[in-house]
């Protein structure tokens, strides 16, 4: 079956319990069959499937992209959002390993793995970040009517990932994502040119 050129970035493997079902090695085979030049593994708070995934991609001639959906709390008692992070270079791999380990080891055991936003400081080099669509803080804040707080969050993330932050839009029938899309587009333009105000009709 022919597929348009496309690079999937949100593939959760069987290591994302109750969410993903595909073996990491099978991800590479599927990418080869469908003509994808590259594909990402992006398990939630984990890098367990990375070694077999990368080896299988190499064998299939597919570019592996290593990432994770990192849980990030907005504050000590804040909700946990998700930030998709992808390795750009070797420094990014080391930083991603550090952040994932911290998410598991330095949090109350009754909570799901996560870091706080401050933990990202000094550990973002070599990483590309997406804003997480409906699981990300910006989209959720916009959907809650807190557009200014969403802008502040994006500005903070842009400072942590200079030139490597991408506002993520998703169209999959999710009410939160649908409600937030227009404002997120405005916010994305405002990140590029801070002189723009919200509601410029872009």
trRosetta pair geometry for C-beta under 8 A, 3 or more apart (Angstrom, degrees):
i j d omega theta_ij theta_ji phi_ij phi_ji
1 34 7.5 -17 82 -114 89 78
2 35 7.4 6 -147 8 59 145
3 6 6.5 -80 149 22 111 116
3 34 4.6 13 17 -174 146 93
3 35 5.7 177 56 49 95 106
3 36 7.4 -24 93 -56 137 78
5 35 7.2 -84 -96 126 60 106
5 36 7.7 124 -153 -119 52 49
5 37 7.0 15 -152 -9 99 106
6 36 6.1 -56 78 -110 69 94
7 36 6.2 125 -105 -166 49 103
7 37 6.7 -48 -83 59 99 83
7 38 4.9 10 -130 73 115 92
7 39 6.6 -157 -158 -88 66 44
7 40 7.3 68 160 -15 92 94
7 65 7.5 71 175 -8 116 146
8 11 5.3 70 128 -45 122 105
8 31 7.6 -130 32 -99 111 100
8 36 6.6 -38 6 -132 90 154
8 39 5.3 13 56 -137 93 87
8 40 6.5 -137 107 35 64 80
9 40 4.5 32 -136 31 50 140
9 42 6.4 56 157 -36 59 145
9 65 6.9 -48 -120 98 74 146
9 67 7.0 28 -173 23 82 159
9 84 7.1 80 144 166 110 148
9 86 7.0 -57 -154 -73 109 141
9 130 7.4 106 133 -27 143 151
10 40 7.3 32 -37 80 24 116
10 42 5.4 -70 -130 60 39 144
10 84 7.0 -68 -97 -109 87 147
11 20 7.5 82 163 -125 59 126
11 22 7.3 -51 -178 59 105 133
11 27 5.7 115 146 -135 149 128
11 39 6.3 21 -2 172 148 103
11 40 6.1 157 26 85 97 63
11 41 5.8 -63 84 -110 102 45
11 42 6.0 110 51 24 52 88
12 16 3.9 -51 -177 34 112 151
12 19 5.0 -39 129 120 156 107
12 20 3.3 -143 122 -63 86 118
12 42 6.4 -62 -75 81 62 73
12 43 5.6 102 -142 -107 71 56
12 44 6.7 11 -126 -21 121 87
12 69 7.7 -23 -91 -4 106 129
13 16 6.3 117 59 5 50 89
13 20 4.8 78 86 138 12 148
13 22 5.7 -87 -133 80 62 74
13 23 6.8 25 -164 -171 105 14
13 24 4.7 7 -133 -74 155 74
13 27 6.4 -73 -93 -42 103 131
13 41 5.8 -2 -29 -147 117 108
13 43 5.6 -50 35 -73 88 111
13 49 4.4 24 66 -33 158 176
13 53 7.1 -113 -65 -74 150 127
14 20 5.5 -121 -68 111 25 94
14 21 5.8 30 -92 -162 82 22
14 22 6.2 -146 -38 69 85 25
14 23 5.6 -7 1 -86 129 46
14 24 7.4 -104 29 -29 88 69
14 49 7.4 126 51 -85 70 136
15 20 6.9 -3 46 69 49 131
15 24 7.2 16 -10 -50 114 110
15 43 5.0 -18 87 -124 105 155
15 46 5.5 -140 139 115 118 142
15 48 4.4 -178 -147 69 148 117
15 49 4.5 -152 -3 -35 137 108
16 19 4.2 -56 130 67 111 112
16 20 4.0 79 52 8 104 110
16 43 4.5 -162 -55 -145 98 84
16 44 4.8 93 -128 14 109 95
16 46 7.0 -175 -80 44 69 125
19 44 6.6 65 44 -8 156 129
20 43 6.7 -82 6 -110 151 86
22 26 5.1 -126 -177 84 94 119
22 27 5.8 110 125 -67 126 80
22 30 7.3 -35 -161 -12 147 147
23 26 4.3 87 62 3 89 109
23 27 7.5 -141 94 -17 50 77
23 52 7.9 -59 165 119 90 139
24 27 5.7 -40 -160 12 39 117
24 28 7.8 35 151 -13 61 95
24 41 6.1 16 -132 -111 98 145
24 49 3.6 173 -70 -177 136 112
24 50 7.6 -110 -149 -52 151 14
24 52 4.7 110 87 87 124 103
24 53 3.8 -87 178 -64 111 90
24 56 6.9 156 127 19 78 137
25 28 6.1 -51 -167 29 43 109
25 29 6.9 39 142 -14 69 106
25 52 5.1 -65 -57 156 91 109
25 53 6.9 -131 -71 -90 40 44
25 55 7.8 -31 -105 78 93 92
25 56 4.1 161 -138 -74 69 152
26 29 5.3 -52 -149 39 45 114
26 30 6.0 48 153 -22 72 104
26 56 7.9 -37 -21 169 21 163
27 30 5.9 -56 -149 37 29 111
27 31 6.4 31 152 -21 63 106
27 39 6.1 -165 159 120 100 138
27 41 6.2 115 92 -83 172 96
27 53 5.9 -1 55 -131 128 101
27 56 7.3 111 60 90 76 136
27 57 7.9 -28 98 -67 94 95
28 31 5.7 -54 -149 33 32 113
28 32 6.5 32 153 -19 64 104
28 39 7.2 -173 -100 55 47 129
28 53 6.5 158 -40 -160 106 58
28 56 3.6 175 28 122 149 102
28 57 4.3 -138 -114 -74 119 56
28 59 7.2 78 138 57 148 89
28 60 4.6 163 158 14 103 141
28 62 5.5 177 -152 50 80 133
28 64 7.3 -35 -94 -84 106 98
29 32 5.7 -55 -153 35 32 112
29 33 6.4 31 152 -19 66 107
29 56 6.9 -61 -34 172 78 122
29 60 6.3 -157 -88 -90 44 145
30 33 5.7 -54 -146 36 32 112
30 34 6.2 12 161 -3 66 113
30 39 7.9 101 84 -103 91 172
31 34 6.2 -70 -143 48 26 98
31 36 4.1 -80 -157 61 83 117
31 38 7.5 -46 -170 154 141 12
31 39 4.0 -119 -93 -20 140 140
31 57 7.3 8 57 -117 144 88
31 60 6.9 113 74 116 97 146
31 62 4.6 91 106 -142 129 158
32 35 7.9 36 179 -67 27 28
32 36 7.7 -66 -51 47 22 78
32 60 4.2 -112 -58 -178 134 122
32 61 6.9 90 -110 57 110 85
32 62 5.6 -112 -66 -46 79 122
36 39 5.2 64 120 -60 142 101
36 62 6.7 43 92 -140 86 121
37 62 7.1 163 171 -141 27 70
37 63 6.2 16 143 17 74 111
38 62 6.3 146 -110 176 35 79
38 63 3.6 -35 -102 72 98 105
38 64 7.3 -154 -154 -58 83 8
38 65 5.7 71 163 -28 113 108
39 57 7.2 -155 52 -109 95 120
39 62 6.1 0 14 162 99 130
39 63 7.7 141 16 77 52 64
39 64 7.2 -31 67 -120 69 49
39 65 6.6 -149 104 25 26 97
40 64 7.8 103 -109 -177 41 55
40 65 3.7 -49 -92 85 83 111
40 66 7.2 -153 -148 -53 79 8
40 67 5.0 13 -177 14 122 120
40 86 6.3 -56 -130 -117 139 119
41 49 5.7 -136 -177 95 148 114
41 50 6.4 -174 78 -95 140 61
41 53 4.7 -20 -36 -163 149 169
41 64 7.3 -10 0 -164 101 98
41 65 7.4 170 18 82 58 63
41 66 6.4 -10 55 -122 94 51
41 67 6.7 172 83 44 50 71
42 67 4.2 -11 -102 90 86 109
42 68 6.1 170 -156 -105 57 17
42 69 5.8 77 158 -37 92 84
42 84 6.0 0 -159 -140 134 105
42 86 7.6 -43 -96 -84 106 90
43 46 4.4 -52 114 71 123 96
43 47 7.2 180 54 -80 116 27
43 48 6.9 -55 75 36 165 85
43 49 6.1 121 -32 23 140 115
43 68 6.0 -29 68 -124 63 77
43 69 7.0 -113 122 19 25 90
44 68 7.2 106 -135 -172 13 81
44 69 4.5 -33 -107 66 62 114
44 71 7.5 53 -177 -43 90 94
44 82 7.3 -56 -130 -127 94 133
45 68 6.5 99 -84 174 14 120
45 69 6.8 -52 -27 83 57 71
45 70 6.4 99 -91 -123 64 45
45 71 5.5 -8 -71 -3 119 102
45 100 6.2 144 -169 -142 55 84
45 103 5.2 -136 -143 122 107 146
45 104 6.9 131 166 -61 114 89
45 112 7.5 -173 -15 160 160 94
45 113 4.2 126 -171 86 154 131
45 114 7.5 -74 -97 -72 132 48
46 49 7.6 67 124 5 106 84
46 68 6.4 169 53 -130 33 118
46 100 6.6 124 -100 -160 22 129
47 50 4.6 -9 177 -18 83 130
47 66 7.2 37 -137 -174 104 111
47 68 6.1 -66 -68 -67 79 126
47 96 6.9 112 -74 132 137 110
47 97 6.7 -60 19 -99 162 70
47 100 5.6 149 -13 59 106 176
49 52 6.3 -66 -167 52 64 98
49 53 5.2 65 141 -30 89 118
50 53 5.6 -67 -141 42 26 113
50 54 5.9 22 168 -19 68 109
50 66 5.5 43 -132 -130 115 115
51 54 6.1 -57 -142 36 25 106
51 55 6.4 20 162 -14 62 110
52 55 5.8 -58 -144 41 33 110
52 56 6.0 31 159 -19 67 109
53 56 6.0 -61 -148 38 26 108
53 57 6.3 27 155 -20 64 107
53 64 6.1 128 133 -138 91 130
53 66 7.8 136 92 -99 128 82
54 57 5.7 -53 -147 34 31 112
54 58 6.5 33 154 -20 63 104
54 64 4.6 -161 -115 78 64 172
54 66 7.0 -10 -73 -70 112 112
55 58 5.8 -54 -152 33 31 113
55 59 6.5 30 152 -18 64 106
56 59 5.6 -55 -150 37 34 112
56 60 6.2 21 155 -10 67 111
57 60 5.9 -66 -145 45 30 102
57 62 4.5 -96 -154 79 81 90
57 63 6.8 -16 169 127 126 8
57 64 3.7 153 54 -58 165 99
58 61 7.8 37 -178 -68 28 29
58 64 7.2 -43 -42 -13 72 118
65 86 5.8 -9 171 -157 107 118
65 87 7.3 176 -170 51 60 81
66 86 7.0 137 82 -154 46 63
66 87 4.4 9 70 17 100 126
66 93 6.8 39 83 -106 145 90
66 96 7.2 158 125 83 108 166
67 84 6.0 23 168 -177 133 85
67 85 5.8 173 -153 90 85 47
67 86 3.9 -34 -88 -95 115 70
67 87 6.7 -147 -75 -2 58 72
67 96 7.8 -122 -134 -134 38 148
68 84 7.6 -177 93 -143 34 53
68 85 5.9 -8 56 56 75 93
68 96 6.3 140 15 -169 118 113
68 100 5.9 31 78 -85 177 119
69 82 4.7 0 178 -172 99 124
69 83 7.4 144 -162 65 52 34
69 84 5.5 -27 -101 -91 67 70
69 132 7.7 102 -145 -122 92 96
69 135 7.3 5 -164 108 124 150
70 82 6.8 143 69 -155 39 64
70 83 5.0 -31 65 65 95 89
70 84 7.6 157 15 -97 76 17
70 85 5.5 19 -6 2 122 119
70 99 5.9 -13 -129 138 144 125
70 100 6.9 -110 -106 -84 99 69
70 103 6.3 -144 -154 -70 85 148
70 114 7.8 109 164 -134 69 57
70 115 6.8 -14 170 21 113 108
71 80 4.8 -1 -169 -178 105 119
71 81 7.5 146 -153 77 55 32
71 82 6.0 -37 -94 -97 50 71
71 103 5.8 120 52 -152 95 126
71 112 5.9 -170 -108 114 166 103
71 113 5.5 139 32 100 135 65
71 114 3.4 -86 118 -97 112 84
71 115 7.1 136 90 16 70 59
72 80 6.9 143 68 -156 29 67
72 81 5.6 -31 67 68 85 82
72 82 7.1 136 18 -113 83 20
72 83 5.0 29 -5 -7 132 119
72 114 6.2 177 -79 -164 15 97
72 115 5.9 -21 -111 69 68 79
72 116 7.1 92 -165 -145 69 19
72 117 5.9 72 179 -77 113 65
72 120 7.4 4 -121 -44 128 121
72 137 7.3 -70 88 -35 111 121
73 76 7.4 70 130 -103 136 10
73 78 5.1 134 174 71 82 91
73 79 7.1 -177 -139 99 68 25
73 80 5.1 -41 -85 -94 72 71
73 81 7.8 141 -103 18 23 69
73 114 5.0 92 -31 137 92 139
73 115 7.3 -147 18 100 83 31
73 116 5.0 -43 65 -101 98 70
73 117 7.5 -112 80 -22 54 73
74 78 3.3 -107 64 145 90 155
74 79 6.1 30 8 52 113 65
74 81 6.7 63 -50 -1 91 111
74 116 8.0 -21 94 -147 8 79
74 117 6.8 24 -137 -28 36 120
74 137 6.1 130 -83 -122 107 131
74 153 7.9 -52 -125 -108 105 122
75 78 3.8 96 37 -20 77 118
75 116 6.9 49 -132 -145 20 116
75 117 7.8 -21 -71 12 49 109
76 116 7.1 -7 -74 -101 49 143
79 140 7.6 -111 91 136 144 158
80 111 7.3 144 -46 180 140 111
80 112 6.2 -159 76 66 169 110
80 114 4.8 -108 -130 -88 122 154
81 132 6.2 107 162 111 102 168
81 135 6.4 139 -166 152 70 63
81 136 5.5 66 173 -154 121 31
81 137 4.1 -137 -1 -57 173 76
81 140 6.3 -142 -105 15 118 140
82 132 4.9 152 88 -140 73 128
82 135 4.1 -6 40 136 116 119
82 136 6.3 -83 71 -79 63 57
83 129 5.9 -21 177 -152 105 109
83 130 7.6 163 -169 71 57 58
83 131 7.5 -43 -126 -145 74 28
83 132 5.6 -72 -97 -57 38 121
83 136 6.6 86 -90 -120 57 94
83 137 7.9 -10 -69 -1 94 99
83 157 7.7 -166 -129 -125 129 128
84 129 7.0 137 82 -157 59 54
84 130 4.3 -2 65 50 113 107
84 132 5.9 161 -5 -88 85 64
84 168 7.4 73 33 -55 126 160
85 96 6.0 178 117 -110 126 104
85 99 7.4 33 46 75 167 154
85 127 5.0 -14 -167 -172 106 122
85 128 7.1 146 -158 74 53 48
85 129 5.5 -20 -101 -99 72 74
86 92 7.8 6 117 164 43 143
86 127 6.8 136 66 -161 40 67
86 128 4.6 -24 63 62 97 100
86 129 7.8 -176 20 -76 75 29
86 130 7.7 51 -8 -13 109 96
87 92 4.2 152 -142 111 65 118
87 93 5.0 40 -133 -71 137 70
87 96 5.8 -77 -75 -12 96 146
87 126 6.7 -1 -155 147 66 96
87 127 6.6 -42 -103 -106 40 67
87 128 7.9 -33 49 19 6 86
88 92 4.8 117 36 -28 71 156
88 126 5.0 -157 60 -171 93 55
88 127 6.3 -165 3 -92 100 13
88 128 5.2 109 -58 -28 110 95
88 164 7.0 -79 -41 -135 152 133
89 92 5.4 106 53 6 54 105
89 93 7.8 -103 113 -8 35 89
89 126 4.4 -105 59 -135 84 105
90 93 5.6 -48 -156 26 41 114
90 94 6.8 34 152 -13 68 101
90 126 6.7 -83 68 -142 36 154
91 94 5.9 -56 -154 38 37 109
91 95 6.2 33 150 -16 68 109
91 125 4.7 -41 134 114 133 106
91 126 3.5 164 79 -25 86 143
92 95 5.6 -57 -143 41 33 110
92 96 6.0 34 157 -22 68 105
92 125 6.8 -127 -72 113 64 54
92 126 2.8 -136 -42 128 79 95
92 127 4.3 149 -137 -64 103 62
92 128 7.7 4 -133 -4 150 65
93 96 5.8 -54 -145 35 27 110
93 97 6.5 29 155 -19 62 105
93 126 7.1 -62 2 133 56 137
94 97 5.8 -52 -150 35 31 112
94 98 6.5 34 151 -20 63 106
94 126 7.7 58 39 64 83 148
95 98 5.5 -53 -150 35 34 114
95 99 6.3 29 155 -17 67 106
95 123 4.4 154 -152 -177 100 74
95 124 6.4 170 171 -76 154 13
95 125 6.1 157 -44 56 149 68
95 126 6.1 150 16 61 126 105
95 127 5.8 -104 87 -35 131 121
96 99 5.8 -55 -145 38 32 108
96 100 6.2 29 159 -16 67 108
96 127 6.3 141 -62 -97 94 120
97 100 6.1 -57 -143 39 27 107
97 101 6.2 27 158 -18 63 110
98 101 6.0 -62 -150 38 26 109
98 102 6.2 24 155 -19 64 110
98 123 5.5 -121 89 -143 132 133
99 102 5.6 -54 -146 37 31 112
99 103 6.3 39 153 -28 64 102
99 115 5.9 -72 -161 -26 85 151
99 119 6.9 125 -127 131 83 111
99 120 7.1 29 -111 -103 127 66
99 123 5.7 151 -60 135 100 136
100 103 5.5 -47 -150 27 33 117
100 104 6.9 20 156 -10 62 105
100 113 8.0 27 -162 158 60 139
101 104 6.2 -67 -157 40 32 102
101 105 5.8 1 162 1 71 121
102 105 6.2 -70 -127 49 27 94
102 106 5.1 -28 -165 29 71 118
102 115 5.3 44 110 -93 114 112
102 119 5.8 176 134 -174 149 139
103 106 7.8 -26 -67 49 8 79
103 107 6.7 -2 -174 -15 42 133
103 113 4.1 66 144 166 97 99
103 114 5.4 11 -147 -94 91 4
103 115 5.1 -73 -84 -37 77 82
104 107 7.4 -91 -157 27 10 108
104 113 4.8 -20 -83 -121 60 125
106 115 7.6 42 76 -111 107 74
106 119 8.0 158 85 -110 134 142
107 111 5.5 -98 156 76 113 114
107 113 6.3 149 40 -134 147 43
107 114 5.7 108 -104 53 155 70
107 115 7.7 -112 -62 -84 118 37
108 111 4.8 73 72 8 93 106
111 114 6.7 -64 137 22 117 113
115 119 3.8 -112 179 67 119 147
115 120 6.9 127 113 -50 137 73
116 119 5.3 110 57 -9 63 102
117 120 6.0 -43 -172 13 47 113
117 156 6.9 18 178 138 138 137
118 121 5.8 -28 -172 0 53 116
119 123 7.2 -27 149 36 66 136
120 123 5.9 -124 -160 63 40 94
120 124 5.6 43 172 -58 94 108
120 160 5.2 22 125 -156 126 145
121 124 7.8 -30 -117 -10 19 108
121 160 6.9 -98 -88 -116 54 103
124 127 5.3 -101 -164 49 58 117
124 129 7.5 -33 -150 -36 112 124
124 160 4.9 139 -42 165 167 86
124 161 5.4 -118 174 -80 133 72
124 164 7.8 162 159 77 105 134
127 161 6.7 -84 93 -113 88 109
127 164 6.8 118 97 141 52 143
128 161 7.2 100 -141 -165 32 130
128 164 4.8 -121 -114 -174 60 99
128 166 7.3 17 175 -2 99 109
129 157 6.4 -131 109 -179 149 112
129 160 7.6 34 -4 97 156 106
129 161 4.5 -132 19 -57 120 169
129 164 6.2 82 18 125 78 87
129 165 5.0 -14 72 -110 103 71
129 166 7.2 176 94 25 54 69
130 133 7.7 0 144 -23 117 78
130 136 7.6 -116 124 -72 76 145
130 165 7.9 143 -101 -160 21 55
130 166 5.2 -32 -108 71 69 96
130 168 4.3 59 178 -56 107 129
131 136 4.4 113 148 159 68 166
131 137 7.7 -101 -173 49 87 70
131 138 4.9 -32 -177 30 130 131
131 139 6.9 129 128 -25 111 94
131 154 7.0 -14 -110 -106 132 93
131 157 7.1 119 -104 102 85 168
131 165 7.2 65 -61 -179 85 94
131 166 7.0 -126 -12 95 85 50
131 167 5.2 7 -4 -130 139 48
131 168 4.7 -162 48 17 81 92
131 184 7.8 180 85 -149 154 120
132 135 4.8 -103 170 82 105 77
132 136 2.3 139 67 -65 111 99
132 137 7.1 70 50 7 141 57
132 138 7.5 138 49 31 98 89
132 139 6.8 -134 90 13 85 117
132 168 6.2 150 29 49 21 137
133 136 6.0 109 41 4 28 108
133 139 5.9 22 167 -32 29 161
133 168 4.7 -80 -53 118 73 113
133 169 6.9 88 -109 -163 89 11
133 170 3.9 33 -139 -7 139 125
133 174 7.8 84 155 59 110 152
133 177 5.7 -2 -180 -106 92 121
134 139 5.4 -107 -102 121 33 148
134 140 7.4 89 -171 -65 49 78
134 170 6.3 -82 -14 55 93 131
134 174 4.8 -70 -64 138 157 151
134 176 4.7 108 -138 83 102 117
134 177 4.4 -70 -64 -53 104 98
134 180 7.9 158 -99 30 67 134
135 139 7.7 41 35 56 25 129
135 140 7.8 2 -169 -44 15 115
136 139 5.1 84 66 15 88 102
136 140 6.8 -165 92 -5 43 94
136 168 6.7 118 -7 51 150 117
137 140 5.8 -67 -146 43 29 109
137 141 5.9 27 161 -21 69 110
137 150 7.5 174 129 -122 77 70
137 153 5.1 -136 115 -173 123 155
138 141 5.9 -58 -147 36 26 109
138 142 6.4 25 157 -17 63 107
138 150 4.6 91 -151 -160 66 95
138 153 5.4 -163 -80 91 77 125
138 154 5.3 59 -102 -62 132 97
138 157 7.9 -77 -47 9 119 145
138 167 7.1 -89 103 -132 160 91
138 180 7.8 129 127 176 74 139
138 184 6.6 99 135 -115 115 99
138 187 6.9 -177 -171 114 126 161
139 142 5.9 -56 -149 36 30 110
139 143 6.3 29 155 -18 65 109
139 150 7.8 108 -44 -133 16 128
139 168 7.9 -61 -44 77 126 87
139 176 6.2 84 147 143 106 103
139 177 6.2 -12 -165 -102 137 62
139 180 4.6 134 -152 95 72 166
139 184 6.4 -2 -95 -78 76 134
140 143 5.7 -56 -146 38 31 112
140 144 6.4 24 154 -14 64 109
140 176 6.6 -6 -100 -173 59 134
140 180 7.9 -38 -46 -71 17 153
141 144 5.7 -62 -150 41 31 108
141 146 4.4 -80 -175 79 86 106
141 147 7.4 145 129 -89 94 23
141 149 5.0 -129 -166 94 137 103
141 150 3.9 176 91 -72 122 88
141 153 6.3 152 2 4 156 144
142 145 7.7 59 179 -60 32 13
142 146 7.1 -99 -75 64 24 60
142 147 5.6 53 -118 -99 73 70
142 150 4.7 28 -55 -64 80 165
142 179 7.5 168 119 113 94 86
142 180 3.9 102 93 -134 126 102
142 183 4.6 173 -152 87 129 136
142 184 6.2 -102 -20 -57 170 82
142 187 7.6 -112 -79 -22 131 142
143 175 8.0 98 -143 121 131 76
143 176 4.4 -26 -93 -150 163 79
143 179 5.0 88 -120 87 86 124
143 180 4.8 -61 -56 -57 82 109
146 149 4.1 -16 156 36 111 120
146 150 6.1 130 105 -27 76 86
147 150 5.4 -52 -150 33 35 116
147 151 6.5 38 151 -21 66 100
147 183 5.5 -109 -120 -164 115 139
147 187 7.6 -151 -167 -68 88 116
147 198 6.1 73 152 -125 139 168
148 151 5.6 -49 -151 32 35 113
148 152 6.5 36 150 -18 65 103
149 152 5.5 -50 -147 37 37 113
149 153 6.3 41 151 -22 65 103
150 153 5.6 -52 -150 34 32 114
150 154 6.4 31 153 -16 65 105
150 183 7.3 69 79 136 154 122
150 184 7.9 -90 159 -93 141 70
150 187 6.3 -74 122 -97 109 156
151 154 5.8 -55 -148 38 32 109
151 155 6.3 34 153 -20 66 106
151 187 5.6 -145 -96 -128 77 107
151 190 6.6 -33 -133 100 114 146
151 198 7.5 -106 -65 -58 136 120
152 155 5.7 -52 -146 36 31 112
152 156 6.4 32 154 -20 63 105
153 156 5.8 -56 -152 35 31 111
153 157 6.4 26 153 -14 66 106
154 157 5.7 -54 -144 40 33 109
154 158 6.1 38 154 -23 66 106
154 165 7.5 148 -163 144 75 142
154 167 7.0 6 -131 -89 130 105
154 187 5.6 128 7 165 166 121
154 191 5.8 -95 144 -79 121 122
155 158 5.6 -51 -145 35 30 114
155 159 6.6 34 153 -20 61 103
155 191 7.2 -163 -86 -112 62 86
156 159 5.7 -54 -156 32 32 112
156 160 6.7 28 149 -15 64 105
157 160 5.5 -56 -149 39 37 110
157 161 6.1 -12 164 24 73 106
157 165 5.2 126 130 -125 100 147
158 161 6.6 -73 -131 64 26 75
158 162 6.8 64 165 -100 64 49
158 165 5.0 -116 -98 40 60 148
158 191 5.6 -179 -78 -153 151 116
159 162 6.8 7 -147 -67 27 85
160 165 7.7 87 69 -64 80 126
161 164 4.2 -105 174 79 95 92
161 165 4.2 120 86 -55 119 91
162 165 7.9 -9 -87 -4 11 100
165 191 7.6 -108 92 -179 118 153
167 184 5.6 166 173 174 124 98
167 185 7.8 162 116 -93 143 33
167 187 6.5 153 -115 94 150 98
167 188 4.0 -118 31 -89 151 108
167 191 7.2 168 -39 12 121 146
169 177 7.4 118 -163 -172 58 104
169 181 5.9 68 -139 -131 111 93
169 184 6.3 157 -86 102 90 138
169 185 7.4 25 -75 -67 135 84
170 174 6.7 23 102 30 113 128
170 177 5.0 -65 71 -149 90 153
171 177 7.2 -161 -89 129 36 127
171 178 7.6 80 -126 -88 68 78
171 181 7.8 38 -82 -94 87 144
172 177 7.0 44 40 58 80 155
173 178 7.5 -1 -147 -46 22 125
174 177 4.1 61 80 17 109 112
174 178 6.5 173 82 -14 53 86
175 178 5.7 -56 -142 38 30 111
175 179 6.1 28 161 -20 65 110
176 179 6.0 -59 -147 37 25 109
176 180 6.3 10 160 -9 62 117
177 180 6.1 -68 -143 43 27 103
177 181 6.5 49 159 -58 64 92
178 181 6.1 -32 -152 -12 28 115
180 183 5.8 -75 -165 53 58 105
180 184 5.3 58 143 -31 90 111
181 184 5.7 -63 -146 36 28 111
181 185 6.5 30 158 -22 66 102
182 185 5.8 -52 -155 30 32 112
182 186 6.7 30 149 -15 63 104
183 186 5.5 -52 -152 37 38 114
183 187 6.2 39 150 -21 68 105
183 198 6.8 10 -142 -153 83 119
184 187 5.4 -52 -144 38 34 113
184 188 6.3 41 153 -25 65 101
185 188 5.7 -50 -150 30 31 113
185 189 6.8 29 152 -14 62 102
185 202 6.1 -154 135 106 104 90
186 189 5.9 -57 -155 37 32 109
186 190 6.3 31 150 -20 66 109
186 196 7.5 -156 -171 138 76 121
186 198 4.9 80 143 -137 141 68
186 199 6.5 25 -127 -34 155 31
186 200 6.4 144 -133 28 101 86
186 202 5.9 134 -99 55 64 102
187 190 5.4 -55 -145 38 34 114
187 191 6.5 43 153 -27 65 98
187 198 7.2 4 -68 -101 68 99
188 191 5.8 -47 -154 25 32 114
188 192 7.1 27 150 -13 61 102
189 192 5.8 -58 -157 37 38 109
189 193 6.5 -27 164 40 73 94
189 196 5.3 -54 124 91 102 168
189 200 7.2 -107 97 53 147 132
189 202 5.0 31 -28 92 162 164
190 193 6.8 -80 -134 73 29 60
190 194 6.2 54 177 -119 73 41
190 196 4.6 -130 -97 79 69 104
190 197 7.4 58 -104 -112 119 11
190 198 6.9 -29 -53 -70 145 66
191 194 7.5 18 -130 -75 19 70
193 196 5.0 78 93 -14 98 106
196 200 5.5 -67 -164 -23 100 153
196 202 7.6 -4 -166 -13 143 142
197 200 6.2 128 68 -54 65 99
